[in-house]
Amino acid sequence: MDSDKLQQIQAYARAIAALLYDETAPERLTTLEGIEGAVREHILEYVSPEIGHFLSRRQAGQPADVNEHSKAFSERSTSARTKRKPFKSKNVPN
């Protein structure tokens, strides 16, 4: 990646961090565990869907600036973990 693009990403990331910081309860910012959890939740809820939406539109050959959101995008899960099934390898004994 060229240095201009890297600088843009860093500037946008700092701007996103500032916005999400303002949306985080102050008591979550007192421990490393709280900070990590808040960051993870914000990334999963706000940042990743936007990046995924953009990339899926690009892959489908549609314009990147279209702001239509799919039904799946608009229906937020309360927890991503509740939808995951545990992984069990068949080759590893219990």
N, C-alpha and C positions, 0 to 999 in steps of 0.2 A: 504494500500500500504506500502511496506517495505521502510525503510529509504534510501536504496541504489537506488531504482527506483525513489523515490522522488528527490534525489540529481541529478540523471541523467536528469530528466524532467526539473529541475530548471536550470541546466547547458545548456541544449539545448534551453530552452526558452530565457535565457540571450543571447545566440549566435544568435538566430533568431532575437531578439530585436535589437541587434547591427547591423545586416545586414539591417533590415528594417529602422532603424534610418538613416543609410547612404543613403537610397533611398527616404527620406522624405524631401520635400522642407523646408528650414530653417524657412520661414515665417509661416509655419503650426505649428511650435513648440513654438510659442510665447504665445498662449492662451490655456486654458484647453479644450475649444471647438475644437480648431484646432488639438490638440494632440489626443483627443478622436476620432475625425473623421478620422484622419490619421491611427490610430491603427485599427479602425473598418474596413476601406477600405483594409488595408494590410492583416488583418486576413481573410476577405471574399475572397479576390482575390488570395492570395498565400498560407495561412496556412490551412484553412478549406478544400479546394479541395484535398490537399495532404492527410490529415487525412481521409477524406471521401473515397478517392480512395483506400487507404490502408485498411480501414475497410471493404469496399465492396468486395475487393478481398479476404480477410480473410473469410468473410461470405460465399462466393461462393466456398470456398475450394481451391482457387488457391494460388500459392506461393505469399508471401507478397512482394517479391523483384522484381516483374515484373513491368517494367516502361512503359507499354503501357497505353496511355491515351485515354479515350473514346472521341467520337465526341463532346458530351455535355461538357466534361471537357475542350476541346481545344477552344470552342467557348465561349468567355467571354462576359458577359452582361455588358453594360455600367452602369446599375443600377439595383440592385435586387428589389428595390421598384417599379419600373415601371411594373414589372411582377406580383406583388401581387395585389389581389383584396381586397377591404376593407371588414372587418368582420362586419357583422351586426347580432346581436342576435335577434331571433324571440320573445324572452321573455322579452326584455327590450323595454319600450315605447320610441319613438323618442322625 
